[in-house]
Amino acid sequence: MEEKLNKGREILVDKFDLPAEIVMDIPKIIITGNKEITIENHKGISSFEKNLIKVNSKVGNINIEGSDFEILYIGGSTISITGKFKTIIYEDKQK
């Protein structure tokens, strides 16, 4: 059933030129250089460590590796983080 809903949403996005991240509730990630990242449509932070941040999303965890992390803003479904980013890895959501 979930697959049919997602397929219907994809068709709406294509037909009406709607923003996919809003209709499908998928994360939108904006990276500015290697020092700032903004993630919209996140589902919370699952881990915040010295060299690793894990942010939950509908499609799975978004792992950010680096150093000197600081949360600039967190509110609603948007988070902005600064630091020195080394890698960003998408983990598949476990079914």
PyMOL Python script that loads the backbone (N, CA, C, O; Angstrom):
from pymol import cmd

cmd.read_pdbstr("""\
ATOM      1  N   MET A   1       0.822  -1.188   0.000  1.00  0.00           N
ATOM      2  CA  MET A   1       0.000   0.000   0.000  1.00  0.00           C
ATOM      3  C   MET A   1       0.874   1.263   0.000  1.00  0.00           C
ATOM      4  O   MET A   1       0.594   2.226  -0.713  1.00  0.00           O
ATOM      5  N   GLU A   2       1.939   1.236   0.815  1.00  0.00           N
ATOM      6  CA  GLU A   2       2.852   2.384   0.885  1.00  0.00           C
ATOM      7  C   GLU A   2       3.488   2.669  -0.471  1.00  0.00           C
ATOM      8  O   GLU A   2       3.685   3.827  -0.839  1.00  0.00           O
ATOM      9  N   GLU A   3       3.809   1.606  -1.215  1.00  0.00           N
ATOM     10  CA  GLU A   3       4.409   1.783  -2.536  1.00  0.00           C
ATOM     11  C   GLU A   3       3.437   2.485  -3.491  1.00  0.00           C
ATOM     12  O   GLU A   3       3.856   3.329  -4.283  1.00  0.00           O
ATOM     13  N   LYS A   4       2.149   2.148  -3.425  1.00  0.00           N
ATOM     14  CA  LYS A   4       1.155   2.793  -4.280  1.00  0.00           C
ATOM     15  C   LYS A   4       1.023   4.279  -3.936  1.00  0.00           C
ATOM     16  O   LYS A   4       0.907   5.119  -4.829  1.00  0.00           O
ATOM     17  N   LEU A   5       1.043   4.600  -2.634  1.00  0.00           N
ATOM     18  CA  LEU A   5       0.978   5.999  -2.226  1.00  0.00           C
ATOM     19  C   LEU A   5       2.192   6.777  -2.735  1.00  0.00           C
ATOM     20  O   LEU A   5       2.061   7.891  -3.243  1.00  0.00           O
ATOM     21  N   ASN A   6       3.361   6.181  -2.594  1.00  0.00           N
ATOM     22  CA  ASN A   6       4.578   6.853  -3.068  1.00  0.00           C
ATOM     23  C   ASN A   6       4.554   7.042  -4.576  1.00  0.00           C
ATOM     24  O   ASN A   6       4.980   8.082  -5.078  1.00  0.00           O
ATOM     25  N   LYS A   7       4.063   6.055  -5.297  1.00  0.00           N
ATOM     26  CA  LYS A   7       3.963   6.162  -6.757  1.00  0.00           C
ATOM     27  C   LYS A   7       2.995   7.286  -7.140  1.00  0.00           C
ATOM     28  O   LYS A   7       3.263   8.054  -8.064  1.00  0.00           O
ATOM     29  N   GLY A   8       1.875   7.377  -6.426  1.00  0.00           N
ATOM     30  CA  GLY A   8       0.912   8.446  -6.671  1.00  0.00           C
ATOM     31  C   GLY A   8       1.513   9.818  -6.391  1.00  0.00           C
ATOM     32  O   GLY A   8       1.274  10.772  -7.131  1.00  0.00           O
ATOM     33  N   ARG A   9       2.285   9.908  -5.331  1.00  0.00           N
ATOM     34  CA  ARG A   9       2.952  11.169  -5.007  1.00  0.00           C
ATOM     35  C   ARG A   9       3.963  11.542  -6.088  1.00  0.00           C
ATOM     36  O   ARG A   9       4.066  12.708  -6.469  1.00  0.00           O
ATOM     37  N   GLU A  10       4.707  10.555  -6.581  1.00  0.00           N
ATOM     38  CA  GLU A  10       5.676  10.814  -7.651  1.00  0.00           C
ATOM     39  C   GLU A  10       4.978  11.352  -8.904  1.00  0.00           C
ATOM     40  O   GLU A  10       5.487  12.258  -9.564  1.00  0.00           O
ATOM     41  N   ILE A  11       3.820  10.792  -9.220  1.00  0.00           N
ATOM     42  CA  ILE A  11       3.063  11.250 -10.387  1.00  0.00           C
ATOM     43  C   ILE A  11       2.610  12.696 -10.179  1.00  0.00           C
ATOM     44  O   ILE A  11       2.699  13.509 -11.099  1.00  0.00           O
ATOM     45  N   LEU A  12       2.121  13.024  -8.966  1.00  0.00           N
ATOM     46  CA  LEU A  12       1.713  14.404  -8.669  1.00  0.00           C
ATOM     47  C   LEU A  12       2.883  15.380  -8.798  1.00  0.00           C
ATOM     48  O   LEU A  12       2.733  16.474  -9.341  1.00  0.00           O
ATOM     49  N   VAL A  13       4.039  14.975  -8.299  1.00  0.00           N
ATOM     50  CA  VAL A  13       5.231  15.817  -8.384  1.00  0.00           C
ATOM     51  C   VAL A  13       5.560  16.109  -9.843  1.00  0.00           C
ATOM     52  O   VAL A  13       5.852  17.249 -10.206  1.00  0.00           O
ATOM     53  N   ASP A  14       5.511  15.063 -10.684  1.00  0.00           N
ATOM     54  CA  ASP A  14       5.835  15.229 -12.104  1.00  0.00           C
ATOM     55  C   ASP A  14       4.784  16.058 -12.845  1.00  0.00           C
ATOM     56  O   ASP A  14       5.132  16.966 -13.600  1.00  0.00           O
ATOM     57  N   LYS A  15       3.517  15.753 -12.638  1.00  0.00           N
ATOM     58  CA  LYS A  15       2.434  16.412 -13.386  1.00  0.00           C
ATOM     59  C   LYS A  15       2.280  17.888 -13.027  1.00  0.00           C
ATOM     60  O   LYS A  15       2.068  18.729 -13.900  1.00  0.00           O
ATOM     61  N   PHE A  16       2.389  18.197 -11.721  1.00  0.00           N
ATOM     62  CA  PHE A  16       2.116  19.559 -11.273  1.00  0.00           C
ATOM     63  C   PHE A  16       3.374  20.344 -10.928  1.00  0.00           C
ATOM     64  O   PHE A  16       3.291  21.461 -10.416  1.00  0.00           O
ATOM     65  N   ASP A  17       4.537  19.764 -11.206  1.00  0.00           N
ATOM     66  CA  ASP A  17       5.816  20.425 -10.955  1.00  0.00           C
ATOM     67  C   ASP A  17       5.922  20.906  -9.506  1.00  0.00           C
ATOM     68  O   ASP A  17       6.308  22.045  -9.245  1.00  0.00           O
ATOM     69  N   LEU A  18       5.572  20.018  -8.569  1.00  0.00           N
ATOM     70  CA  LEU A  18       5.628  20.332  -7.147  1.00  0.00           C
ATOM     71  C   LEU A  18       7.003  19.953  -6.584  1.00  0.00           C
ATOM     72  O   LEU A  18       7.664  19.073  -7.134  1.00  0.00           O
ATOM     73  N   PRO A  19       7.442  20.597  -5.504  1.00  0.00           N
ATOM     74  CA  PRO A  19       8.726  20.231  -4.898  1.00  0.00           C
ATOM     75  C   PRO A  19       8.659  18.835  -4.277  1.00  0.00           C
ATOM     76  O   PRO A  19       7.849  18.588  -3.385  1.00  0.00           O
ATOM     77  N   ALA A  20       9.495  17.943  -4.741  1.00  0.00           N
ATOM     78  CA  ALA A  20       9.475  16.548  -4.290  1.00  0.00           C
ATOM     79  C   ALA A  20       9.738  16.425  -2.797  1.00  0.00           C
ATOM     80  O   ALA A  20       9.133  15.585  -2.131  1.00  0.00           O
ATOM     81  N   GLU A  21      10.637  17.255  -2.257  1.00  0.00           N
ATOM     82  CA  GLU A  21      10.981  17.121  -0.839  1.00  0.00           C
ATOM     83  C   GLU A  21       9.796  17.424   0.069  1.00  0.00           C
ATOM     84  O   GLU A  21       9.737  16.919   1.190  1.00  0.00           O
ATOM     85  N   ILE A  22       8.860  18.231  -0.391  1.00  0.00           N
ATOM     86  CA  ILE A  22       7.693  18.549   0.428  1.00  0.00           C
ATOM     87  C   ILE A  22       6.623  17.473   0.277  1.00  0.00           C
ATOM     88  O   ILE A  22       6.090  16.984   1.273  1.00  0.00           O
ATOM     89  N   VAL A  23       6.312  17.109  -0.937  1.00  0.00           N
ATOM     90  CA  VAL A  23       5.241  16.137  -1.194  1.00  0.00           C
ATOM     91  C   VAL A  23       5.618  14.749  -0.694  1.00  0.00           C
ATOM     92  O   VAL A  23       4.782  14.046  -0.126  1.00  0.00           O
ATOM     93  N   MET A  24       6.865  14.351  -0.899  1.00  0.00           N
ATOM     94  CA  MET A  24       7.283  12.990  -0.556  1.00  0.00           C
ATOM     95  C   MET A  24       7.935  12.902   0.829  1.00  0.00           C
ATOM     96  O   MET A  24       8.300  11.813   1.271  1.00  0.00           O
ATOM     97  N   ASP A  25       8.083  14.044   1.517  1.00  0.00           N
ATOM     98  CA  ASP A  25       8.673  14.104   2.855  1.00  0.00           C
ATOM     99  C   ASP A  25      10.098  13.539   2.877  1.00  0.00           C
ATOM    100  O   ASP A  25      10.494  12.874   3.835  1.00  0.00           O
ATOM    101  N   ILE A  26      10.860  13.809   1.818  1.00  0.00           N
ATOM    102  CA  ILE A  26      12.246  13.359   1.764  1.00  0.00           C
ATOM    103  C   ILE A  26      13.154  14.522   2.163  1.00  0.00           C
ATOM    104  O   ILE A  26      12.770  15.683   2.019  1.00  0.00           O
ATOM    105  N   PRO A  27      14.353  14.221   2.662  1.00  0.00           N
ATOM    106  CA  PRO A  27      15.215  15.311   3.118  1.00  0.00           C
ATOM    107  C   PRO A  27      15.754  16.153   1.965  1.00  0.00           C
ATOM    108  O   PRO A  27      16.052  15.649   0.882  1.00  0.00           O
ATOM    109  N   LYS A  28      15.868  17.439   2.235  1.00  0.00           N
ATOM    110  CA  LYS A  28      16.520  18.361   1.314  1.00  0.00           C
ATOM    111  C   LYS A  28      17.779  18.824   2.043  1.00  0.00           C
ATOM    112  O   LYS A  28      17.704  19.349   3.154  1.00  0.00           O
ATOM    113  N   ILE A  29      18.933  18.627   1.413  1.00  0.00           N
ATOM    114  CA  ILE A  29      20.202  18.937   2.045  1.00  0.00           C
ATOM    115  C   ILE A  29      20.898  20.042   1.254  1.00  0.00           C
ATOM    116  O   ILE A  29      21.096  19.931   0.045  1.00  0.00           O
ATOM    117  N   ILE A  30      21.262  21.103   1.958  1.00  0.00           N
ATOM    118  CA  ILE A  30      21.974  22.226   1.346  1.00  0.00           C
ATOM    119  C   ILE A  30      23.346  22.300   2.011  1.00  0.00           C
ATOM    120  O   ILE A  30      23.446  22.480   3.224  1.00  0.00           O
ATOM    121  N   ILE A  31      24.402  22.160   1.212  1.00  0.00           N
ATOM    122  CA  ILE A  31      25.763  22.176   1.724  1.00  0.00           C
ATOM    123  C   ILE A  31      26.453  23.424   1.201  1.00  0.00           C
ATOM    124  O   ILE A  31      26.471  23.679  -0.003  1.00  0.00           O
ATOM    125  N   THR A  32      27.021  24.197   2.119  1.00  0.00           N
ATOM    126  CA  THR A  32      27.761  25.391   1.749  1.00  0.00           C
ATOM    127  C   THR A  32      29.241  25.119   2.037  1.00  0.00           C
ATOM    128  O   THR A  32      29.675  25.109   3.189  1.00  0.00           O
ATOM    129  N   GLY A  33      29.997  24.901   0.967  1.00  0.00           N
ATOM    130  CA  GLY A  33      31.410  24.555   1.127  1.00  0.00           C
ATOM    131  C   GLY A  33      31.553  23.289   1.943  1.00  0.00           C
ATOM    132  O   GLY A  33      30.801  22.331   1.759  1.00  0.00           O
ATOM    133  N   ASN A  34      32.527  23.286   2.854  1.00  0.00           N
ATOM    134  CA  ASN A  34      32.662  22.144   3.759  1.00  0.00           C
ATOM    135  C   ASN A  34      32.470  22.601   5.201  1.00  0.00           C
ATOM    136  O   ASN A  34      32.954  21.958   6.133  1.00  0.00           O
ATOM    137  N   LYS A  35      31.757  23.724   5.381  1.00  0.00           N
ATOM    138  CA  LYS A  35      31.619  24.301   6.712  1.00  0.00           C
ATOM    139  C   LYS A  35      30.192  24.455   7.221  1.00  0.00           C
ATOM    140  O   LYS A  35      30.000  24.688   8.414  1.00  0.00           O
ATOM    141  N   GLU A  36      29.193  24.334   6.365  1.00  0.00           N
ATOM    142  CA  GLU A  36      27.810  24.476   6.832  1.00  0.00           C
ATOM    143  C   GLU A  36      26.891  23.553   6.051  1.00  0.00           C
ATOM    144  O   GLU A  36      27.023  23.402   4.836  1.00  0.00           O
ATOM    145  N   ILE A  37      25.962  22.940   6.765  1.00  0.00           N
ATOM    146  CA  ILE A  37      24.980  22.050   6.144  1.00  0.00           C
ATOM    147  C   ILE A  37      23.618  22.323   6.770  1.00  0.00           C
ATOM    148  O   ILE A  37      23.500  22.479   7.985  1.00  0.00           O
ATOM    149  N   THR A  38      22.593  22.380   5.925  1.00  0.00           N
ATOM    150  CA  THR A  38      21.221  22.538   6.379  1.00  0.00           C
ATOM    151  C   THR A  38      20.418  21.354   5.859  1.00  0.00           C
ATOM    152  O   THR A  38      20.459  21.038   4.670  1.00  0.00           O
ATOM    153  N   ILE A  39      19.694  20.707   6.750  1.00  0.00           N
ATOM    154  CA  ILE A  39      18.863  19.559   6.377  1.00  0.00           C
ATOM    155  C   ILE A  39      17.419  19.894   6.721  1.00  0.00           C
ATOM    156  O   ILE A  39      17.093  20.188   7.871  1.00  0.00           O
ATOM    157  N   GLU A  40      16.560  19.846   5.707  1.00  0.00           N
ATOM    158  CA  GLU A  40      15.126  20.051   5.902  1.00  0.00           C
ATOM    159  C   GLU A  40      14.436  18.695   5.863  1.00  0.00           C
ATOM    160  O   GLU A  40      14.934  17.763   5.232  1.00  0.00           O
ATOM    161  N   ASN A  41      13.314  18.581   6.521  1.00  0.00           N
ATOM    162  CA  ASN A  41      12.518  17.338   6.598  1.00  0.00           C
ATOM    163  C   ASN A  41      13.262  16.223   7.319  1.00  0.00           C
ATOM    164  O   ASN A  41      13.156  15.059   6.932  1.00  0.00           O
ATOM    165  N   HIS A  42      14.014  16.564   8.363  1.00  0.00           N
ATOM    166  CA  HIS A  42      14.675  15.532   9.152  1.00  0.00           C
ATOM    167  C   HIS A  42      13.710  15.033  10.224  1.00  0.00           C
ATOM    168  O   HIS A  42      12.672  15.648  10.467  1.00  0.00           O
ATOM    169  N   LYS A  43      14.055  13.926  10.859  1.00  0.00           N
ATOM    170  CA  LYS A  43      13.214  13.316  11.888  1.00  0.00           C
ATOM    171  C   LYS A  43      13.919  13.294  13.242  1.00  0.00           C
ATOM    172  O   LYS A  43      13.549  12.514  14.120  1.00  0.00           O
ATOM    173  N   GLY A  44      14.933  14.146  13.418  1.00  0.00           N
ATOM    174  CA  GLY A  44      15.643  14.224  14.695  1.00  0.00           C
ATOM    175  C   GLY A  44      17.083  13.764  14.579  1.00  0.00           C
ATOM    176  O   GLY A  44      17.499  13.195  13.570  1.00  0.00           O
ATOM    177  N   ILE A  45      17.829  14.025  15.635  1.00  0.00           N
ATOM    178  CA  ILE A  45      19.238  13.629  15.704  1.00  0.00           C
ATOM    179  C   ILE A  45      19.316  12.352  16.532  1.00  0.00           C
ATOM    180  O   ILE A  45      18.836  12.322  17.665  1.00  0.00           O
ATOM    181  N   SER A  46      19.912  11.298  15.984  1.00  0.00           N
ATOM    182  CA  SER A  46      20.037  10.052  16.738  1.00  0.00           C
ATOM    183  C   SER A  46      21.375   9.944  17.444  1.00  0.00           C
ATOM    184  O   SER A  46      21.512   9.183  18.401  1.00  0.00           O
ATOM    185  N   SER A  47      22.380  10.710  16.977  1.00  0.00           N
ATOM    186  CA  SER A  47      23.696  10.662  17.615  1.00  0.00           C
ATOM    187  C   SER A  47      24.449  11.956  17.329  1.00  0.00           C
ATOM    188  O   SER A  47      24.457  12.445  16.199  1.00  0.00           O
ATOM    189  N   PHE A  48      25.079  12.504  18.360  1.00  0.00           N
ATOM    190  CA  PHE A  48      25.895  13.709  18.204  1.00  0.00           C
ATOM    191  C   PHE A  48      27.179  13.458  18.967  1.00  0.00           C
ATOM    192  O   PHE A  48      27.206  13.556  20.193  1.00  0.00           O
ATOM    193  N   GLU A  49      28.243  13.135  18.247  1.00  0.00           N
ATOM    194  CA  GLU A  49      29.529  12.819  18.843  1.00  0.00           C
ATOM    195  C   GLU A  49      30.584  13.792  18.332  1.00  0.00           C
ATOM    196  O   GLU A  49      30.307  14.654  17.498  1.00  0.00           O
ATOM    197  N   LYS A  50      31.786  13.638  18.843  1.00  0.00           N
ATOM    198  CA  LYS A  50      32.881  14.541  18.481  1.00  0.00           C
ATOM    199  C   LYS A  50      33.142  14.561  16.973  1.00  0.00           C
ATOM    200  O   LYS A  50      33.361  15.630  16.402  1.00  0.00           O
ATOM    201  N   ASN A  51      33.123  13.398  16.324  1.00  0.00           N
ATOM    202  CA  ASN A  51      33.460  13.290  14.906  1.00  0.00           C
ATOM    203  C   ASN A  51      32.332  12.757  14.038  1.00  0.00           C
ATOM    204  O   ASN A  51      32.542  12.494  12.854  1.00  0.00           O
ATOM    205  N   LEU A  52      31.130  12.589  14.604  1.00  0.00           N
ATOM    206  CA  LEU A  52      30.030  11.996  13.847  1.00  0.00           C
ATOM    207  C   LEU A  52      28.682  12.516  14.334  1.00  0.00           C
ATOM    208  O   LEU A  52      28.403  12.553  15.532  1.00  0.00           O
ATOM    209  N   ILE A  53      27.861  12.916  13.376  1.00  0.00           N
ATOM    210  CA  ILE A  53      26.469  13.279  13.674  1.00  0.00           C
ATOM    211  C   ILE A  53      25.591  12.377  12.815  1.00  0.00           C
ATOM    212  O   ILE A  53      25.831  12.219  11.618  1.00  0.00           O
ATOM    213  N   LYS A  54      24.570  11.786  13.437  1.00  0.00           N
ATOM    214  CA  LYS A  54      23.597  10.978  12.703  1.00  0.00           C
ATOM    215  C   LYS A  54      22.243  11.675  12.789  1.00  0.00           C
ATOM    216  O   LYS A  54      21.714  11.904  13.876  1.00  0.00           O
ATOM    217  N   VAL A  55      21.692  12.007  11.618  1.00  0.00           N
ATOM    218  CA  VAL A  55      20.403  12.683  11.539  1.00  0.00           C
ATOM    219  C   VAL A  55      19.406  11.717  10.906  1.00  0.00           C
ATOM    220  O   VAL A  55      19.648  11.198   9.816  1.00  0.00           O
ATOM    221  N   ASN A  56      18.289  11.477  11.585  1.00  0.00           N
ATOM    222  CA  ASN A  56      17.253  10.588  11.055  1.00  0.00           C
ATOM    223  C   ASN A  56      16.468  11.287   9.951  1.00  0.00           C
ATOM    224  O   ASN A  56      16.248  12.497   9.997  1.00  0.00           O
ATOM    225  N   SER A  57      16.048  10.501   8.951  1.00  0.00           N
ATOM    226  CA  SER A  57      15.164  11.007   7.908  1.00  0.00           C
ATOM    227  C   SER A  57      14.270   9.867   7.441  1.00  0.00           C
ATOM    228  O   SER A  57      14.461   8.718   7.839  1.00  0.00           O
ATOM    229  N   LYS A  58      13.312  10.179   6.611  1.00  0.00           N
ATOM    230  CA  LYS A  58      12.392   9.159   6.100  1.00  0.00           C
ATOM    231  C   LYS A  58      13.126   8.091   5.295  1.00  0.00           C
ATOM    232  O   LYS A  58      12.706   6.934   5.266  1.00  0.00           O
ATOM    233  N   VAL A  59      14.220   8.475   4.643  1.00  0.00           N
ATOM    234  CA  VAL A  59      14.948   7.532   3.798  1.00  0.00           C
ATOM    235  C   VAL A  59      16.084   6.822   4.531  1.00  0.00           C
ATOM    236  O   VAL A  59      16.788   6.011   3.930  1.00  0.00           O
ATOM    237  N   GLY A  60      16.276   7.115   5.827  1.00  0.00           N
ATOM    238  CA  GLY A  60      17.328   6.492   6.620  1.00  0.00           C
ATOM    239  C   GLY A  60      18.203   7.555   7.267  1.00  0.00           C
ATOM    240  O   GLY A  60      17.945   8.751   7.134  1.00  0.00           O
ATOM    241  N   ASN A  61      19.242   7.107   7.972  1.00  0.00           N
ATOM    242  CA  ASN A  61      20.149   8.039   8.637  1.00  0.00           C
ATOM    243  C   ASN A  61      21.037   8.758   7.634  1.00  0.00           C
ATOM    244  O   ASN A  61      21.438   8.196   6.615  1.00  0.00           O
ATOM    245  N   ILE A  62      21.330  10.002   7.944  1.00  0.00           N
ATOM    246  CA  ILE A  62      22.315  10.783   7.208  1.00  0.00           C
ATOM    247  C   ILE A  62      23.478  10.959   8.175  1.00  0.00           C
ATOM    248  O   ILE A  62      23.348  11.651   9.184  1.00  0.00           O
ATOM    249  N   ASN A  63      24.615  10.336   7.870  1.00  0.00           N
ATOM    250  CA  ASN A  63      25.780  10.381   8.742  1.00  0.00           C
ATOM    251  C   ASN A  63      26.748  11.442   8.239  1.00  0.00           C
ATOM    252  O   ASN A  63      27.151  11.430   7.076  1.00  0.00           O
ATOM    253  N   ILE A  64      27.113  12.349   9.118  1.00  0.00           N
ATOM    254  CA  ILE A  64      28.032  13.432   8.779  1.00  0.00           C
ATOM    255  C   ILE A  64      29.285  13.237   9.613  1.00  0.00           C
ATOM    256  O   ILE A  64      29.235  13.269  10.843  1.00  0.00           O
ATOM    257  N   GLU A  65      30.419  13.031   8.931  1.00  0.00           N
ATOM    258  CA  GLU A  65      31.691  12.850   9.621  1.00  0.00           C
ATOM    259  C   GLU A  65      32.540  14.100   9.448  1.00  0.00           C
ATOM    260  O   GLU A  65      32.506  14.743   8.398  1.00  0.00           O
ATOM    261  N   GLY A  66      33.303  14.442  10.484  1.00  0.00           N
ATOM    262  CA  GLY A  66      34.156  15.620  10.443  1.00  0.00           C
ATOM    263  C   GLY A  66      34.581  16.008  11.838  1.00  0.00           C
ATOM    264  O   GLY A  66      34.858  15.147  12.673  1.00  0.00           O
ATOM    265  N   SER A  67      34.635  17.332  12.099  1.00  0.00           N
ATOM    266  CA  SER A  67      35.057  17.804  13.415  1.00  0.00           C
ATOM    267  C   SER A  67      34.493  19.190  13.691  1.00  0.00           C
ATOM    268  O   SER A  67      33.943  19.840  12.802  1.00  0.00           O
ATOM    269  N   ASP A  68      34.637  19.631  14.930  1.00  0.00           N
ATOM    270  CA  ASP A  68      34.212  20.966  15.378  1.00  0.00           C
ATOM    271  C   ASP A  68      32.738  21.253  15.086  1.00  0.00           C
ATOM    272  O   ASP A  68      32.397  22.355  14.656  1.00  0.00           O
ATOM    273  N   PHE A  69      31.866  20.273  15.317  1.00  0.00           N
ATOM    274  CA  PHE A  69      30.447  20.433  15.023  1.00  0.00           C
ATOM    275  C   PHE A  69      29.762  21.371  16.013  1.00  0.00           C
ATOM    276  O   PHE A  69      30.071  21.381  17.205  1.00  0.00           O
ATOM    277  N   GLU A  70      28.837  22.148  15.494  1.00  0.00           N
ATOM    278  CA  GLU A  70      28.020  23.025  16.318  1.00  0.00           C
ATOM    279  C   GLU A  70      26.665  23.182  15.639  1.00  0.00           C
ATOM    280  O   GLU A  70      26.591  23.399  14.429  1.00  0.00           O
ATOM    281  N   ILE A  71      25.603  23.072  16.414  1.00  0.00           N
ATOM    282  CA  ILE A  71      24.262  23.263  15.866  1.00  0.00           C
ATOM    283  C   ILE A  71      23.958  24.758  15.872  1.00  0.00           C
ATOM    284  O   ILE A  71      23.907  25.389  16.928  1.00  0.00           O
ATOM    285  N   LEU A  72      23.759  25.314  14.680  1.00  0.00           N
ATOM    286  CA  LEU A  72      23.405  26.732  14.557  1.00  0.00           C
ATOM    287  C   LEU A  72      21.927  26.950  14.821  1.00  0.00           C
ATOM    288  O   LEU A  72      21.531  27.902  15.493  1.00  0.00           O
ATOM    289  N   TYR A  73      21.110  26.040  14.272  1.00  0.00           N
ATOM    290  CA  TYR A  73      19.655  26.195  14.348  1.00  0.00           C
ATOM    291  C   TYR A  73      19.009  24.827  14.317  1.00  0.00           C
ATOM    292  O   TYR A  73      19.415  23.949  13.555  1.00  0.00           O
ATOM    293  N   ILE A  74      18.006  24.655  15.147  1.00  0.00           N
ATOM    294  CA  ILE A  74      17.170  23.458  15.059  1.00  0.00           C
ATOM    295  C   ILE A  74      15.748  23.882  15.429  1.00  0.00           C
ATOM    296  O   ILE A  74      15.508  24.460  16.489  1.00  0.00           O
ATOM    297  N   GLY A  75      14.829  23.584  14.540  1.00  0.00           N
ATOM    298  CA  GLY A  75      13.445  23.950  14.778  1.00  0.00           C
ATOM    299  C   GLY A  75      12.551  23.304  13.748  1.00  0.00           C
ATOM    300  O   GLY A  75      12.912  23.201  12.575  1.00  0.00           O
ATOM    301  N   GLY A  76      11.393  22.872  14.183  1.00  0.00           N
ATOM    302  CA  GLY A  76      10.481  22.201  13.253  1.00  0.00           C
ATOM    303  C   GLY A  76      11.164  21.022  12.598  1.00  0.00           C
ATOM    304  O   GLY A  76      11.570  20.076  13.273  1.00  0.00           O
ATOM    305  N   SER A  77      11.289  21.076  11.295  1.00  0.00           N
ATOM    306  CA  SER A  77      11.926  19.980  10.571  1.00  0.00           C
ATOM    307  C   SER A  77      13.209  20.439   9.875  1.00  0.00           C
ATOM    308  O   SER A  77      13.628  19.838   8.886  1.00  0.00           O
ATOM    309  N   THR A  78      13.837  21.515  10.396  1.00  0.00           N
ATOM    310  CA  THR A  78      15.057  22.046   9.795  1.00  0.00           C
ATOM    311  C   THR A  78      16.169  22.093  10.831  1.00  0.00           C
ATOM    312  O   THR A  78      15.946  22.452  11.987  1.00  0.00           O
ATOM    313  N   ILE A  79      17.370  21.725  10.399  1.00  0.00           N
ATOM    314  CA  ILE A  79      18.548  21.808  11.257  1.00  0.00           C
ATOM    315  C   ILE A  79      19.708  22.366  10.436  1.00  0.00           C
ATOM    316  O   ILE A  79      19.900  21.988   9.281  1.00  0.00           O
ATOM    317  N   SER A  80      20.481  23.274  11.046  1.00  0.00           N
ATOM    318  CA  SER A  80      21.690  23.809  10.419  1.00  0.00           C
ATOM    319  C   SER A  80      22.872  23.513  11.337  1.00  0.00           C
ATOM    320  O   SER A  80      22.819  23.758  12.543  1.00  0.00           O
ATOM    321  N   ILE A  81      23.934  22.985  10.746  1.00  0.00           N
ATOM    322  CA  ILE A  81      25.116  22.560  11.499  1.00  0.00           C
ATOM    323  C   ILE A  81      26.352  23.181  10.858  1.00  0.00           C
ATOM    324  O   ILE A  81      26.458  23.251   9.634  1.00  0.00           O
ATOM    325  N   THR A  82      27.286  23.632  11.696  1.00  0.00           N
ATOM    326  CA  THR A  82      28.579  24.087  11.188  1.00  0.00           C
ATOM    327  C   THR A  82      29.658  23.152  11.700  1.00  0.00           C
ATOM    328  O   THR A  82      29.448  22.386  12.641  1.00  0.00           O
ATOM    329  N   GLY A  83      30.795  23.228  11.074  1.00  0.00           N
ATOM    330  CA  GLY A  83      31.937  22.400  11.444  1.00  0.00           C
ATOM    331  C   GLY A  83      32.805  22.190  10.226  1.00  0.00           C
ATOM    332  O   GLY A  83      32.662  22.879   9.216  1.00  0.00           O
ATOM    333  N   LYS A  84      33.693  21.245  10.331  1.00  0.00           N
ATOM    334  CA  LYS A  84      34.526  20.863   9.191  1.00  0.00           C
ATOM    335  C   LYS A  84      34.059  19.481   8.741  1.00  0.00           C
ATOM    336  O   LYS A  84      34.330  18.478   9.402  1.00  0.00           O
ATOM    337  N   PHE A  85      33.360  19.441   7.619  1.00  0.00           N
ATOM    338  CA  PHE A  85      32.763  18.197   7.144  1.00  0.00           C
ATOM    339  C   PHE A  85      33.745  17.442   6.267  1.00  0.00           C
ATOM    340  O   PHE A  85      34.395  18.015   5.392  1.00  0.00           O
ATOM    341  N   LYS A  86      33.837  16.149   6.520  1.00  0.00           N
ATOM    342  CA  LYS A  86      34.721  15.284   5.745  1.00  0.00           C
ATOM    343  C   LYS A  86      33.916  14.417   4.791  1.00  0.00           C
ATOM    344  O   LYS A  86      34.226  14.345   3.602  1.00  0.00           O
ATOM    345  N   THR A  87      32.877  13.753   5.310  1.00  0.00           N
ATOM    346  CA  THR A  87      32.029  12.890   4.468  1.00  0.00           C
ATOM    347  C   THR A  87      30.575  12.977   4.924  1.00  0.00           C
ATOM    348  O   THR A  87      30.269  13.266   6.080  1.00  0.00           O
ATOM    349  N   ILE A  88      29.696  12.712   3.957  1.00  0.00           N
ATOM    350  CA  ILE A  88      28.267  12.583   4.234  1.00  0.00           C
ATOM    351  C   ILE A  88      27.832  11.257   3.634  1.00  0.00           C
ATOM    352  O   ILE A  88      27.991  11.031   2.434  1.00  0.00           O
ATOM    353  N   ILE A  89      27.288  10.387   4.462  1.00  0.00           N
ATOM    354  CA  ILE A  89      26.922   9.031   4.036  1.00  0.00           C
ATOM    355  C   ILE A  89      25.442   8.805   4.336  1.00  0.00           C
ATOM    356  O   ILE A  89      24.956   9.119   5.423  1.00  0.00           O
ATOM    357  N   TYR A  90      24.744   8.256   3.353  1.00  0.00           N
ATOM    358  CA  TYR A  90      23.330   7.916   3.507  1.00  0.00           C
ATOM    359  C   TYR A  90      23.226   6.447   3.844  1.00  0.00           C
ATOM    360  O   TYR A  90      23.681   5.596   3.079  1.00  0.00           O
ATOM    361  N   GLU A  91      22.624   6.137   4.997  1.00  0.00           N
ATOM    362  CA  GLU A  91      22.345   4.748   5.365  1.00  0.00           C
ATOM    363  C   GLU A  91      20.963   4.383   4.859  1.00  0.00           C
ATOM    364  O   GLU A  91      20.026   5.172   4.984  1.00  0.00           O
ATOM    365  N   ASP A  92      20.829   3.199   4.291  1.00  0.00           N
ATOM    366  CA  ASP A  92      19.514   2.739   3.857  1.00  0.00           C
ATOM    367  C   ASP A  92      18.646   2.494   5.069  1.00  0.00           C
ATOM    368  O   ASP A  92      19.110   1.984   6.088  1.00  0.00           O
ATOM    369  N   LYS A  93      17.382   2.861   4.952  1.00  0.00           N
ATOM    370  CA  LYS A  93      16.431   2.623   6.030  1.00  0.00           C
ATOM    371  C   LYS A  93      16.145   1.133   6.091  1.00  0.00           C
ATOM    372  O   LYS A  93      15.864   0.500   5.073  1.00  0.00           O
ATOM    373  N   GLN A  94      16.219   0.587   7.279  1.00  0.00           N
ATOM    374  CA  GLN A  94      15.935  -0.838   7.479  1.00  0.00           C
ATOM    375  C   GLN A  94      14.446  -1.066   7.393  1.00  0.00           C
ATOM    376  O   GLN A  94      13.680  -0.366   8.056  1.00  0.00           O
ATOM    377  N   LYS A  95      14.012  -2.026   6.594  1.00  0.00           N
ATOM    378  CA  LYS A  95      12.583  -2.319   6.430  1.00  0.00           C
ATOM    379  C   LYS A  95      12.130  -3.351   7.417  1.00  0.00           C
ATOM    380  O   LYS A  95      10.956  -3.722   7.427  1.00  0.00           O
TER     381      LYS A  95
END
""", "prot")
cmd.dss("prot")
cmd.show_as("cartoon", "prot")
cmd.util.cbc("prot")
cmd.orient("prot")
